[in-house]
Amino acid sequence: MIQVYTGNGKGKSTAAFGMALRALGAGKRVYIAQFVKDMRYSECFIEDYFQDRLKIEQWGASCLLNREATDEDYAMAERGLERCATLLRNREGEMYDLIILDELNIALYMKLLPLEKVLDALKSIEGDREVIITGRYAPSELLALADLVTDMQEVKHYYQKGVLSRKGFDC
């Protein structure tokens, strides 16, 4: 199954990490690829508690909010996609029940990855794997391929009151 969590509301990555926690609680193995991220946010530290069943890898060179993408950004995203494509097809060796492609939609929106390569990787899924893709701006082709799409919409947000990201809750 392929799930997509998109929209301008808060909680896409949070929902994906909630699914990861549920899968880990059921004894499953989880791989999380974080695209366009290079900082170890609070969620990265749970890997220490599930060493044999959880792997988190980041595929971003540095924050892209206020700058143009560099060759390094493109290369990191491409390496991340290659790694994920291998895991999606893998029937031996490194096997994961849940694969989360966190902020993949942002990498696509920023044109760090070609959409066709992503779709080809997703169409090559072997076995009974669950895949969750997060990030705003999910392309229509990805939505069409997905089995479940959740569009998270912002109604009200405390950022509008000047509250910044809070460690352990937002980052």
Buried (B, 14 or more C-beta within 10 A) or exposed (E): EBBBBBBEBBBBBBBBBEBBBEBBEEEBBBBBBBBBBBEEBEBBEBBEEBEEBBBBBBBBBBEBEEEEBEEEBBEBBBEBBEBBBEBBEBEEEEEBBBBBBBBBBBBBBBEBBEEEBBBEBBEEBEEEBBBBBBBBEBBEEBEEBBEEBBEBEEEEEEEEEEEEEEEEEBE
